[in-house]
Amino acid sequence: MPDKKIEVFSPVEIKDNYTQTQIEQQAKILGINKDTLIRFNQDMKKQGKPINLITLEQWAISEAINEYLTSIN
């Protein structure tokens, strides 16, 4: 039996063929800023990490901590 590739939909992943409208709609559904969603996807791809809700949460916490630390220095 040949291996079948199962594609799983990730609501936080931006596919290469997504239009700006699709990206804006994804961000709206998730309740986050479009630019934040784009930056998250870029960071995860650069780091070779999976793009899912768990990594989004970890990334957002890390970003918030970094922003806070920057603001107090």
PDB file of N, CA, C, O and CB in Angstrom:
ATOM      1  N   MET A   1       0.846  -1.172   0.000  1.00  0.00           N
ATOM      2  CA  MET A   1       0.000   0.000   0.000  1.00  0.00           C
ATOM      3  C   MET A   1       0.901   1.249   0.000  1.00  0.00           C
ATOM      4  O   MET A   1       1.754   1.393   0.876  1.00  0.00           O
ATOM      5  CB  MET A   1      -0.967  -0.010   1.230  1.00  0.00           C
ATOM      6  N   PRO A   2       0.716   2.135  -0.965  1.00  0.00           N
ATOM      7  CA  PRO A   2       1.557   3.332  -1.022  1.00  0.00           C
ATOM      8  C   PRO A   2       1.249   4.290   0.132  1.00  0.00           C
ATOM      9  O   PRO A   2       0.127   4.364   0.633  1.00  0.00           O
ATOM     10  CB  PRO A   2       1.365   4.049  -2.362  1.00  0.00           C
ATOM     11  N   ASP A   3       2.293   5.016   0.527  1.00  0.00           N
ATOM     12  CA  ASP A   3       2.111   6.015   1.585  1.00  0.00           C
ATOM     13  C   ASP A   3       1.238   7.145   1.072  1.00  0.00           C
ATOM     14  O   ASP A   3       1.452   7.678  -0.017  1.00  0.00           O
ATOM     15  CB  ASP A   3       3.475   6.565   2.075  1.00  0.00           C
ATOM     16  N   LYS A   4       0.268   7.490   1.867  1.00  0.00           N
ATOM     17  CA  LYS A   4      -0.603   8.611   1.513  1.00  0.00           C
ATOM     18  C   LYS A   4      -0.234   9.791   2.391  1.00  0.00           C
ATOM     19  O   LYS A   4      -0.086   9.655   3.606  1.00  0.00           O
ATOM     20  CB  LYS A   4      -2.115   8.239   1.678  1.00  0.00           C
ATOM     21  N   LYS A   5      -0.088  10.944   1.769  1.00  0.00           N
ATOM     22  CA  LYS A   5       0.217  12.151   2.522  1.00  0.00           C
ATOM     23  C   LYS A   5      -1.094  12.782   2.962  1.00  0.00           C
ATOM     24  O   LYS A   5      -1.956  13.095   2.141  1.00  0.00           O
ATOM     25  CB  LYS A   5       1.066  13.148   1.677  1.00  0.00           C
ATOM     26  N   ILE A   6      -1.230  12.961   4.249  1.00  0.00           N
ATOM     27  CA  ILE A   6      -2.434  13.574   4.794  1.00  0.00           C
ATOM     28  C   ILE A   6      -2.134  15.042   5.049  1.00  0.00           C
ATOM     29  O   ILE A   6      -1.225  15.377   5.807  1.00  0.00           O
ATOM     30  CB  ILE A   6      -2.905  12.854   6.103  1.00  0.00           C
ATOM     31  N   GLU A   7      -2.901  15.911   4.414  1.00  0.00           N
ATOM     32  CA  GLU A   7      -2.719  17.346   4.615  1.00  0.00           C
ATOM     33  C   GLU A   7      -3.703  17.821   5.673  1.00  0.00           C
ATOM     34  O   GLU A   7      -4.912  17.613   5.567  1.00  0.00           O
ATOM     35  CB  GLU A   7      -2.914  18.132   3.283  1.00  0.00           C
ATOM     36  N   VAL A   8      -3.158  18.459   6.686  1.00  0.00           N
ATOM     37  CA  VAL A   8      -3.968  18.950   7.787  1.00  0.00           C
ATOM     38  C   VAL A   8      -4.089  20.463   7.667  1.00  0.00           C
ATOM     39  O   VAL A   8      -3.100  21.155   7.424  1.00  0.00           O
ATOM     40  CB  VAL A   8      -3.359  18.546   9.156  1.00  0.00           C
ATOM     41  N   PHE A   9      -5.291  20.967   7.837  1.00  0.00           N
ATOM     42  CA  PHE A   9      -5.516  22.405   7.774  1.00  0.00           C
ATOM     43  C   PHE A   9      -5.107  23.042   9.087  1.00  0.00           C
ATOM     44  O   PHE A   9      -5.549  22.627  10.158  1.00  0.00           O
ATOM     45  CB  PHE A   9      -6.990  22.720   7.455  1.00  0.00           C
ATOM     46  N   SER A  10      -4.262  24.049   8.994  1.00  0.00           N
ATOM     47  CA  SER A  10      -3.859  24.816  10.172  1.00  0.00           C
ATOM     48  C   SER A  10      -4.382  26.234   9.981  1.00  0.00           C
ATOM     49  O   SER A  10      -3.992  26.907   9.027  1.00  0.00           O
ATOM     50  CB  SER A  10      -2.290  24.799  10.377  1.00  0.00           C
ATOM     51  N   PRO A  11      -5.252  26.699  10.864  1.00  0.00           N
ATOM     52  CA  PRO A  11      -5.848  28.028  10.682  1.00  0.00           C
ATOM     53  C   PRO A  11      -4.850  29.175  10.802  1.00  0.00           C
ATOM     54  O   PRO A  11      -5.165  30.305  10.427  1.00  0.00           O
ATOM     55  CB  PRO A  11      -6.941  28.228  11.685  1.00  0.00           C
ATOM     56  N   VAL A  12      -3.657  28.903  11.316  1.00  0.00           N
ATOM     57  CA  VAL A  12      -2.668  29.972  11.459  1.00  0.00           C
ATOM     58  C   VAL A  12      -1.621  29.968  10.348  1.00  0.00           C
ATOM     59  O   VAL A  12      -0.798  30.880  10.268  1.00  0.00           O
ATOM     60  CB  VAL A  12      -1.981  29.854  12.796  1.00  0.00           C
ATOM     61  N   GLU A  13      -1.646  28.953   9.496  1.00  0.00           N
ATOM     62  CA  GLU A  13      -0.647  28.868   8.433  1.00  0.00           C
ATOM     63  C   GLU A  13      -1.106  29.626   7.186  1.00  0.00           C
ATOM     64  O   GLU A  13      -2.228  29.458   6.708  1.00  0.00           O
ATOM     65  CB  GLU A  13      -0.362  27.400   8.086  1.00  0.00           C
ATOM     66  N   ILE A  14      -0.207  30.459   6.680  1.00  0.00           N
ATOM     67  CA  ILE A  14      -0.465  31.183   5.441  1.00  0.00           C
ATOM     68  C   ILE A  14       0.203  30.403   4.315  1.00  0.00           C
ATOM     69  O   ILE A  14       1.425  30.254   4.300  1.00  0.00           O
ATOM     70  CB  ILE A  14       0.066  32.668   5.511  1.00  0.00           C
ATOM     71  N   LYS A  15      -0.576  29.917   3.393  1.00  0.00           N
ATOM     72  CA  LYS A  15      -0.042  29.189   2.240  1.00  0.00           C
ATOM     73  C   LYS A  15       0.524  30.187   1.232  1.00  0.00           C
ATOM     74  O   LYS A  15       0.107  31.344   1.187  1.00  0.00           O
ATOM     75  CB  LYS A  15      -1.142  28.304   1.579  1.00  0.00           C
ATOM     76  N   ASP A  16       1.475  29.723   0.429  1.00  0.00           N
ATOM     77  CA  ASP A  16       2.123  30.600  -0.552  1.00  0.00           C
ATOM     78  C   ASP A  16       1.146  31.215  -1.554  1.00  0.00           C
ATOM     79  O   ASP A  16       1.384  32.310  -2.063  1.00  0.00           O
ATOM     80  CB  ASP A  16       3.179  29.828  -1.300  1.00  0.00           C
ATOM     81  N   ASN A  17       0.062  30.522  -1.832  1.00  0.00           N
ATOM     82  CA  ASN A  17      -0.875  31.013  -2.843  1.00  0.00           C
ATOM     83  C   ASN A  17      -2.029  31.843  -2.268  1.00  0.00           C
ATOM     84  O   ASN A  17      -2.963  32.179  -2.995  1.00  0.00           O
ATOM     85  CB  ASN A  17      -1.438  29.849  -3.605  1.00  0.00           C
ATOM     86  N   TYR A  18      -1.976  32.174  -0.986  1.00  0.00           N
ATOM     87  CA  TYR A  18      -3.046  32.975  -0.373  1.00  0.00           C
ATOM     88  C   TYR A  18      -2.993  34.415  -0.874  1.00  0.00           C
ATOM     89  O   TYR A  18      -1.919  34.994  -1.038  1.00  0.00           O
ATOM     90  CB  TYR A  18      -2.934  32.946   1.169  1.00  0.00           C
ATOM     91  N   THR A  19      -4.157  34.972  -1.109  1.00  0.00           N
ATOM     92  CA  THR A  19      -4.252  36.381  -1.484  1.00  0.00           C
ATOM     93  C   THR A  19      -4.267  37.227  -0.213  1.00  0.00           C
ATOM     94  O   THR A  19      -4.440  36.704   0.888  1.00  0.00           O
ATOM     95  CB  THR A  19      -5.527  36.652  -2.350  1.00  0.00           C
ATOM     96  N   GLN A  20      -4.084  38.537  -0.376  1.00  0.00           N
ATOM     97  CA  GLN A  20      -4.147  39.441   0.772  1.00  0.00           C
ATOM     98  C   GLN A  20      -5.504  39.330   1.467  1.00  0.00           C
ATOM     99  O   GLN A  20      -5.586  39.378   2.695  1.00  0.00           O
ATOM    100  CB  GLN A  20      -3.889  40.895   0.329  1.00  0.00           C
ATOM    101  N   THR A  21      -6.558  39.183   0.679  1.00  0.00           N
ATOM    102  CA  THR A  21      -7.905  39.049   1.247  1.00  0.00           C
ATOM    103  C   THR A  21      -8.009  37.801   2.102  1.00  0.00           C
ATOM    104  O   THR A  21      -8.586  37.845   3.189  1.00  0.00           O
ATOM    105  CB  THR A  21      -8.962  39.010   0.136  1.00  0.00           C
ATOM    106  N   GLN A  22      -7.463  36.697   1.635  1.00  0.00           N
ATOM    107  CA  GLN A  22      -7.495  35.453   2.407  1.00  0.00           C
ATOM    108  C   GLN A  22      -6.705  35.598   3.707  1.00  0.00           C
ATOM    109  O   GLN A  22      -7.132  35.121   4.758  1.00  0.00           O
ATOM    110  CB  GLN A  22      -6.934  34.288   1.573  1.00  0.00           C
ATOM    111  N   ILE A  23      -5.556  36.256   3.627  1.00  0.00           N
ATOM    112  CA  ILE A  23      -4.738  36.468   4.823  1.00  0.00           C
ATOM    113  C   ILE A  23      -5.497  37.345   5.818  1.00  0.00           C
ATOM    114  O   ILE A  23      -5.506  37.069   7.018  1.00  0.00           O
ATOM    115  CB  ILE A  23      -3.374  37.118   4.453  1.00  0.00           C
ATOM    116  N   GLU A  24      -6.128  38.397   5.313  1.00  0.00           N
ATOM    117  CA  GLU A  24      -6.907  39.282   6.185  1.00  0.00           C
ATOM    118  C   GLU A  24      -8.064  38.534   6.835  1.00  0.00           C
ATOM    119  O   GLU A  24      -8.359  38.745   8.011  1.00  0.00           O
ATOM    120  CB  GLU A  24      -7.440  40.483   5.393  1.00  0.00           C
ATOM    121  N   GLN A  25      -8.720  37.659   6.074  1.00  0.00           N
ATOM    122  CA  GLN A  25      -9.834  36.879   6.617  1.00  0.00           C
ATOM    123  C   GLN A  25      -9.348  35.896   7.676  1.00  0.00           C
ATOM    124  O   GLN A  25      -9.999  35.733   8.708  1.00  0.00           O
ATOM    125  CB  GLN A  25     -10.558  36.127   5.493  1.00  0.00           C
ATOM    126  N   GLN A  26      -8.208  35.234   7.436  1.00  0.00           N
ATOM    127  CA  GLN A  26      -7.647  34.317   8.430  1.00  0.00           C
ATOM    128  C   GLN A  26      -7.348  35.057   9.729  1.00  0.00           C
ATOM    129  O   GLN A  26      -7.677  34.580  10.815  1.00  0.00           O
ATOM    130  CB  GLN A  26      -6.366  33.648   7.890  1.00  0.00           C
ATOM    131  N   ALA A  27      -6.723  36.225   9.609  1.00  0.00           N
ATOM    132  CA  ALA A  27      -6.385  37.012  10.801  1.00  0.00           C
ATOM    133  C   ALA A  27      -7.648  37.422  11.548  1.00  0.00           C
ATOM    134  O   ALA A  27      -7.690  37.377  12.777  1.00  0.00           O
ATOM    135  CB  ALA A  27      -5.569  38.260  10.414  1.00  0.00           C
ATOM    136  N   LYS A  28      -8.670  37.819  10.806  1.00  0.00           N
ATOM    137  CA  LYS A  28      -9.932  38.237  11.429  1.00  0.00           C
ATOM    138  C   LYS A  28     -10.567  37.066  12.178  1.00  0.00           C
ATOM    139  O   LYS A  28     -11.048  37.233  13.298  1.00  0.00           O
ATOM    140  CB  LYS A  28     -10.912  38.786  10.362  1.00  0.00           C
ATOM    141  N   ILE A  29     -10.571  35.902  11.572  1.00  0.00           N
ATOM    142  CA  ILE A  29     -11.132  34.704  12.215  1.00  0.00           C
ATOM    143  C   ILE A  29     -10.382  34.395  13.511  1.00  0.00           C
ATOM    144  O   ILE A  29     -10.987  34.029  14.518  1.00  0.00           O
ATOM    145  CB  ILE A  29     -11.068  33.484  11.256  1.00  0.00           C
ATOM    146  N   LEU A  30      -9.061  34.547  13.470  1.00  0.00           N
ATOM    147  CA  LEU A  30      -8.232  34.262  14.640  1.00  0.00           C
ATOM    148  C   LEU A  30      -8.257  35.383  15.669  1.00  0.00           C
ATOM    149  O   LEU A  30      -7.853  35.193  16.816  1.00  0.00           O
ATOM    150  CB  LEU A  30      -6.812  34.010  14.211  1.00  0.00           C
ATOM    151  N   GLY A  31      -8.735  36.554  15.251  1.00  0.00           N
ATOM    152  CA  GLY A  31      -8.803  37.694  16.158  1.00  0.00           C
ATOM    153  C   GLY A  31      -7.461  38.355  16.391  1.00  0.00           C
ATOM    154  O   GLY A  31      -7.211  38.925  17.454  1.00  0.00           O
ATOM    155  N   ILE A  32      -6.591  38.274  15.379  1.00  0.00           N
ATOM    156  CA  ILE A  32      -5.279  38.918  15.491  1.00  0.00           C
ATOM    157  C   ILE A  32      -5.042  39.827  14.298  1.00  0.00           C
ATOM    158  O   ILE A  32      -5.748  39.763  13.291  1.00  0.00           O
ATOM    159  CB  ILE A  32      -4.154  37.865  15.593  1.00  0.00           C
ATOM    160  N   ASN A  33      -4.040  40.668  14.436  1.00  0.00           N
ATOM    161  CA  ASN A  33      -3.667  41.595  13.377  1.00  0.00           C
ATOM    162  C   ASN A  33      -3.043  40.831  12.212  1.00  0.00           C
ATOM    163  O   ASN A  33      -2.298  39.873  12.416  1.00  0.00           O
ATOM    164  CB  ASN A  33      -2.691  42.667  13.908  1.00  0.00           C
ATOM    165  N   LYS A  34      -3.353  41.261  10.997  1.00  0.00           N
ATOM    166  CA  LYS A  34      -2.824  40.611   9.791  1.00  0.00           C
ATOM    167  C   LYS A  34      -1.299  40.608   9.783  1.00  0.00           C
ATOM    168  O   LYS A  34      -0.686  39.596   9.444  1.00  0.00           O
ATOM    169  CB  LYS A  34      -3.349  41.312   8.533  1.00  0.00           C
ATOM    170  N   ASP A  35      -0.686  41.718  10.149  1.00  0.00           N
ATOM    171  CA  ASP A  35       0.774  41.814  10.149  1.00  0.00           C
ATOM    172  C   ASP A  35       1.402  40.857  11.166  1.00  0.00           C
ATOM    173  O   ASP A  35       2.483  40.314  10.936  1.00  0.00           O
ATOM    174  CB  ASP A  35       1.208  43.251  10.450  1.00  0.00           C
ATOM    175  N   THR A  36       0.717  40.660  12.280  1.00  0.00           N
ATOM    176  CA  THR A  36       1.191  39.717  13.299  1.00  0.00           C
ATOM    177  C   THR A  36       1.165  38.301  12.745  1.00  0.00           C
ATOM    178  O   THR A  36       2.109  37.536  12.948  1.00  0.00           O
ATOM    179  CB  THR A  36       0.330  39.810  14.582  1.00  0.00           C
ATOM    180  N   LEU A  37       0.101  37.951  12.055  1.00  0.00           N
ATOM    181  CA  LEU A  37      -0.020  36.619  11.458  1.00  0.00           C
ATOM    182  C   LEU A  37       1.078  36.398  10.416  1.00  0.00           C
ATOM    183  O   LEU A  37       1.671  35.321  10.360  1.00  0.00           O
ATOM    184  CB  LEU A  37      -1.413  36.438  10.815  1.00  0.00           C
ATOM    185  N   ILE A  38       1.344  37.388   9.611  1.00  0.00           N
ATOM    186  CA  ILE A  38       2.388  37.284   8.591  1.00  0.00           C
ATOM    187  C   ILE A  38       3.757  37.129   9.250  1.00  0.00           C
ATOM    188  O   ILE A  38       4.542  36.271   8.844  1.00  0.00           O
ATOM    189  CB  ILE A  38       2.374  38.523   7.666  1.00  0.00           C
ATOM    190  N   ARG A  39       4.052  37.949  10.262  1.00  0.00           N
ATOM    191  CA  ARG A  39       5.343  37.888  10.947  1.00  0.00           C
ATOM    192  C   ARG A  39       5.540  36.535  11.628  1.00  0.00           C
ATOM    193  O   ARG A  39       6.629  35.964  11.584  1.00  0.00           O
ATOM    194  CB  ARG A  39       5.454  39.018  11.979  1.00  0.00           C
ATOM    195  N   PHE A  40       4.485  36.030  12.254  1.00  0.00           N
ATOM    196  CA  PHE A  40       4.550  34.712  12.891  1.00  0.00           C
ATOM    197  C   PHE A  40       4.916  33.640  11.866  1.00  0.00           C
ATOM    198  O   PHE A  40       5.808  32.826  12.107  1.00  0.00           O
ATOM    199  CB  PHE A  40       3.204  34.367  13.568  1.00  0.00           C
ATOM    200  N   ASN A  41       4.229  33.640  10.728  1.00  0.00           N
ATOM    201  CA  ASN A  41       4.506  32.645   9.686  1.00  0.00           C
ATOM    202  C   ASN A  41       5.944  32.754   9.189  1.00  0.00           C
ATOM    203  O   ASN A  41       6.613  31.736   9.010  1.00  0.00           O
ATOM    204  CB  ASN A  41       3.532  32.813   8.512  1.00  0.00           C
ATOM    205  N   GLN A  42       6.427  33.974   8.965  1.00  0.00           N
ATOM    206  CA  GLN A  42       7.796  34.175   8.505  1.00  0.00           C
ATOM    207  C   GLN A  42       8.802  33.663   9.525  1.00  0.00           C
ATOM    208  O   GLN A  42       9.765  32.984   9.168  1.00  0.00           O
ATOM    209  CB  GLN A  42       8.047  35.651   8.218  1.00  0.00           C
ATOM    210  N   ASP A  43       8.581  33.987  10.792  1.00  0.00           N
ATOM    211  CA  ASP A  43       9.488  33.548  11.855  1.00  0.00           C
ATOM    212  C   ASP A  43       9.538  32.028  11.967  1.00  0.00           C
ATOM    213  O   ASP A  43      10.619  31.453  12.097  1.00  0.00           O
ATOM    214  CB  ASP A  43       9.064  34.150  13.190  1.00  0.00           C
ATOM    215  N   MET A  44       8.385  31.375  11.918  1.00  0.00           N
ATOM    216  CA  MET A  44       8.341  29.919  12.058  1.00  0.00           C
ATOM    217  C   MET A  44       9.015  29.242  10.868  1.00  0.00           C
ATOM    218  O   MET A  44       9.736  28.259  11.040  1.00  0.00           O
ATOM    219  CB  MET A  44       6.885  29.434  12.193  1.00  0.00           C
ATOM    220  N   LYS A  45       8.784  29.760   9.665  1.00  0.00           N
ATOM    221  CA  LYS A  45       9.429  29.171   8.481  1.00  0.00           C
ATOM    222  C   LYS A  45      10.936  29.334   8.566  1.00  0.00           C
ATOM    223  O   LYS A  45      11.681  28.410   8.240  1.00  0.00           O
ATOM    224  CB  LYS A  45       8.898  29.822   7.184  1.00  0.00           C
ATOM    225  N   LYS A  46      11.395  30.512   9.005  1.00  0.00           N
ATOM    226  CA  LYS A  46      12.826  30.788   9.121  1.00  0.00           C
ATOM    227  C   LYS A  46      13.463  29.856  10.155  1.00  0.00           C
ATOM    228  O   LYS A  46      14.587  29.391   9.970  1.00  0.00           O
ATOM    229  CB  LYS A  46      13.066  32.269   9.508  1.00  0.00           C
ATOM    230  N   GLN A  47      12.740  29.587  11.240  1.00  0.00           N
ATOM    231  CA  GLN A  47      13.264  28.733  12.311  1.00  0.00           C
ATOM    232  C   GLN A  47      13.014  27.250  12.062  1.00  0.00           C
ATOM    233  O   GLN A  47      13.508  26.402  12.806  1.00  0.00           O
ATOM    234  CB  GLN A  47      12.646  29.130  13.631  1.00  0.00           C
ATOM    235  N   GLY A  48      12.251  26.935  11.022  1.00  0.00           N
ATOM    236  CA  GLY A  48      11.958  25.543  10.706  1.00  0.00           C
ATOM    237  C   GLY A  48      11.008  24.887  11.693  1.00  0.00           C
ATOM    238  O   GLY A  48      11.016  23.667  11.857  1.00  0.00           O
ATOM    239  N   LYS A  49      10.191  25.697  12.347  1.00  0.00           N
ATOM    240  CA  LYS A  49       9.240  25.180  13.338  1.00  0.00           C
ATOM    241  C   LYS A  49       7.866  24.991  12.694  1.00  0.00           C
ATOM    242  O   LYS A  49       7.550  25.635  11.693  1.00  0.00           O
ATOM    243  CB  LYS A  49       9.140  26.138  14.560  1.00  0.00           C
ATOM    244  N   PRO A  50       7.050  24.105  13.273  1.00  0.00           N
ATOM    245  CA  PRO A  50       5.699  23.917  12.749  1.00  0.00           C
ATOM    246  C   PRO A  50       4.848  25.169  12.965  1.00  0.00           C
ATOM    247  O   PRO A  50       5.048  25.927  13.914  1.00  0.00           O
ATOM    248  CB  PRO A  50       5.032  22.703  13.416  1.00  0.00           C
ATOM    249  N   ILE A  51       3.911  25.357  12.069  1.00  0.00           N
ATOM    250  CA  ILE A  51       3.006  26.502  12.160  1.00  0.00           C
ATOM    251  C   ILE A  51       1.659  25.978  12.632  1.00  0.00           C
ATOM    252  O   ILE A  51       0.885  25.415  11.859  1.00  0.00           O
ATOM    253  CB  ILE A  51       2.876  27.258  10.780  1.00  0.00           C
ATOM    254  N   ASN A  52       1.395  26.178  13.933  1.00  0.00           N
ATOM    255  CA  ASN A  52       0.133  25.710  14.496  1.00  0.00           C
ATOM    256  C   ASN A  52      -0.241  26.595  15.686  1.00  0.00           C
ATOM    257  O   ASN A  52       0.478  27.538  16.016  1.00  0.00           O
ATOM    258  CB  ASN A  52       0.233  24.213  14.926  1.00  0.00           C
ATOM    259  N   LEU A  53      -1.350  26.292  16.314  1.00  0.00           N
ATOM    260  CA  LEU A  53      -1.827  27.129  17.416  1.00  0.00           C
ATOM    261  C   LEU A  53      -0.894  27.087  18.634  1.00  0.00           C
ATOM    262  O   LEU A  53      -0.772  28.081  19.351  1.00  0.00           O
ATOM    263  CB  LEU A  53      -3.224  26.688  17.828  1.00  0.00           C
ATOM    264  N   ILE A  54      -0.250  25.971  18.866  1.00  0.00           N
ATOM    265  CA  ILE A  54       0.660  25.860  20.007  1.00  0.00           C
ATOM    266  C   ILE A  54       1.877  26.764  19.808  1.00  0.00           C
ATOM    267  O   ILE A  54       2.265  27.503  20.713  1.00  0.00           O
ATOM    268  CB  ILE A  54       1.107  24.394  20.205  1.00  0.00           C
ATOM    269  N   THR A  55       2.478  26.697  18.609  1.00  0.00           N
ATOM    270  CA  THR A  55       3.641  27.556  18.371  1.00  0.00           C
ATOM    271  C   THR A  55       3.231  29.021  18.292  1.00  0.00           C
ATOM    272  O   THR A  55       4.024  29.898  18.636  1.00  0.00           O
ATOM    273  CB  THR A  55       4.360  27.140  17.081  1.00  0.00           C
ATOM    274  N   LEU A  56       2.013  29.304  17.847  1.00  0.00           N
ATOM    275  CA  LEU A  56       1.527  30.687  17.842  1.00  0.00           C
ATOM    276  C   LEU A  56       1.459  31.220  19.270  1.00  0.00           C
ATOM    277  O   LEU A  56       1.889  32.341  19.540  1.00  0.00           O
ATOM    278  CB  LEU A  56       0.134  30.780  17.164  1.00  0.00           C
ATOM    279  N   GLU A  57       0.925  30.421  20.173  1.00  0.00           N
ATOM    280  CA  GLU A  57       0.820  30.841  21.567  1.00  0.00           C
ATOM    281  C   GLU A  57       2.209  31.072  22.172  1.00  0.00           C
ATOM    282  O   GLU A  57       2.437  32.085  22.834  1.00  0.00           O
ATOM    283  CB  GLU A  57       0.050  29.789  22.387  1.00  0.00           C
ATOM    284  N   GLN A  58       3.122  30.149  21.950  1.00  0.00           N
ATOM    285  CA  GLN A  58       4.478  30.290  22.482  1.00  0.00           C
ATOM    286  C   GLN A  58       5.169  31.517  21.893  1.00  0.00           C
ATOM    287  O   GLN A  58       5.834  32.270  22.605  1.00  0.00           O
ATOM    288  CB  GLN A  58       5.303  29.026  22.191  1.00  0.00           C
ATOM    289  N   TRP A  59       5.005  31.707  20.590  1.00  0.00           N
ATOM    290  CA  TRP A  59       5.611  32.843  19.898  1.00  0.00           C
ATOM    291  C   TRP A  59       5.042  34.153  20.427  1.00  0.00           C
ATOM    292  O   TRP A  59       5.790  35.101  20.668  1.00  0.00           O
ATOM    293  CB  TRP A  59       5.384  32.738  18.380  1.00  0.00           C
ATOM    294  N   ALA A  60       3.732  34.214  20.609  1.00  0.00           N
ATOM    295  CA  ALA A  60       3.083  35.444  21.088  1.00  0.00           C
ATOM    296  C   ALA A  60       3.562  35.795  22.499  1.00  0.00           C
ATOM    297  O   ALA A  60       3.806  36.964  22.798  1.00  0.00           O
ATOM    298  CB  ALA A  60       1.542  35.286  21.073  1.00  0.00           C
ATOM    299  N   ILE A  61       3.694  34.802  23.352  1.00  0.00           N
ATOM    300  CA  ILE A  61       4.191  35.043  24.714  1.00  0.00           C
ATOM    301  C   ILE A  61       5.621  35.566  24.656  1.00  0.00           C
ATOM    302  O   ILE A  61       5.966  36.525  25.346  1.00  0.00           O
ATOM    303  CB  ILE A  61       4.122  33.745  25.568  1.00  0.00           C
ATOM    304  N   SER A  62       6.441  34.941  23.842  1.00  0.00           N
ATOM    305  CA  SER A  62       7.832  35.376  23.699  1.00  0.00           C
ATOM    306  C   SER A  62       7.913  36.799  23.163  1.00  0.00           C
ATOM    307  O   SER A  62       8.706  37.606  23.647  1.00  0.00           O
ATOM    308  CB  SER A  62       8.596  34.426  22.775  1.00  0.00           C
ATOM    309  N   GLU A  63       7.090  37.104  22.164  1.00  0.00           N
ATOM    310  CA  GLU A  63       7.068  38.457  21.592  1.00  0.00           C
ATOM    311  C   GLU A  63       6.632  39.483  22.639  1.00  0.00           C
ATOM    312  O   GLU A  63       7.201  40.571  22.720  1.00  0.00           O
ATOM    313  CB  GLU A  63       6.125  38.512  20.371  1.00  0.00           C
ATOM    314  N   ALA A  64       5.629  39.138  23.432  1.00  0.00           N
ATOM    315  CA  ALA A  64       5.137  40.060  24.467  1.00  0.00           C
ATOM    316  C   ALA A  64       6.208  40.311  25.525  1.00  0.00           C
ATOM    317  O   ALA A  64       6.391  41.445  25.969  1.00  0.00           O
ATOM    318  CB  ALA A  64       3.862  39.497  25.130  1.00  0.00           C
ATOM    319  N   ILE A  65       6.909  39.266  25.924  1.00  0.00           N
ATOM    320  CA  ILE A  65       7.984  39.415  26.908  1.00  0.00           C
ATOM    321  C   ILE A  65       9.094  40.291  26.343  1.00  0.00           C
ATOM    322  O   ILE A  65       9.583  41.193  27.022  1.00  0.00           O
ATOM    323  CB  ILE A  65       8.546  38.035  27.320  1.00  0.00           C
ATOM    324  N   ASN A  66       9.491  40.027  25.103  1.00  0.00           N
ATOM    325  CA  ASN A  66      10.544  40.833  24.477  1.00  0.00           C
ATOM    326  C   ASN A  66      10.134  42.297  24.355  1.00  0.00           C
ATOM    327  O   ASN A  66      10.942  43.195  24.590  1.00  0.00           O
ATOM    328  CB  ASN A  66      10.886  40.275  23.095  1.00  0.00           C
ATOM    329  N   GLU A  67       8.882  42.531  23.990  1.00  0.00           N
ATOM    330  CA  GLU A  67       8.379  43.900  23.869  1.00  0.00           C
ATOM    331  C   GLU A  67       8.391  44.597  25.228  1.00  0.00           C
ATOM    332  O   GLU A  67       8.765  45.766  25.329  1.00  0.00           O
ATOM    333  CB  GLU A  67       6.953  43.902  23.280  1.00  0.00           C
ATOM    334  N   TYR A  68       7.983  43.880  26.266  1.00  0.00           N
ATOM    335  CA  TYR A  68       7.978  44.448  27.607  1.00  0.00           C
ATOM    336  C   TYR A  68       9.401  44.778  28.065  1.00  0.00           C
ATOM    337  O   TYR A  68       9.656  45.868  28.579  1.00  0.00           O
ATOM    338  CB  TYR A  68       7.313  43.478  28.594  1.00  0.00           C
ATOM    339  N   LEU A  69      10.311  43.848  27.879  1.00  0.00           N
ATOM    340  CA  LEU A  69      11.696  44.063  28.286  1.00  0.00           C
ATOM    341  C   LEU A  69      12.318  45.245  27.546  1.00  0.00           C
ATOM    342  O   LEU A  69      13.084  46.014  28.127  1.00  0.00           O
ATOM    343  CB  LEU A  69      12.520  42.802  28.040  1.00  0.00           C
ATOM    344  N   THR A  70      11.992  45.382  26.290  1.00  0.00           N
ATOM    345  CA  THR A  70      12.483  46.502  25.499  1.00  0.00           C
ATOM    346  C   THR A  70      11.926  47.823  26.024  1.00  0.00           C
ATOM    347  O   THR A  70      12.629  48.833  26.054  1.00  0.00           O
ATOM    348  CB  THR A  70      12.112  46.318  24.025  1.00  0.00           C
ATOM    349  N   SER A  71      10.667  47.809  26.435  1.00  0.00           N
ATOM    350  CA  SER A  71      10.024  49.040  26.889  1.00  0.00           C
ATOM    351  C   SER A  71      10.543  49.519  28.244  1.00  0.00           C
ATOM    352  O   SER A  71      10.474  50.713  28.536  1.00  0.00           O
ATOM    353  CB  SER A  71       8.535  48.835  26.966  1.00  0.00           C
ATOM    354  N   ILE A  72      11.060  48.615  29.075  1.00  0.00           N
ATOM    355  CA  ILE A  72      11.540  49.043  30.394  1.00  0.00           C
ATOM    356  C   ILE A  72      13.017  49.411  30.380  1.00  0.00           C
ATOM    357  O   ILE A  72      13.530  49.954  31.358  1.00  0.00           O
ATOM    358  CB  ILE A  72      11.300  47.950  31.416  1.00  0.00           C
ATOM    359  N   ASN A  73      13.689  49.125  29.300  1.00  0.00           N
ATOM    360  CA  ASN A  73      15.133  49.472  29.198  1.00  0.00           C
ATOM    361  C   ASN A  73      15.327  50.831  28.596  1.00  0.00           C
ATOM    362  O   ASN A  73      16.463  51.279  28.438  1.00  0.00           O
ATOM    363  CB  ASN A  73      15.888  48.441  28.361  1.00  0.00           C
TER     364      ASN A  73
END
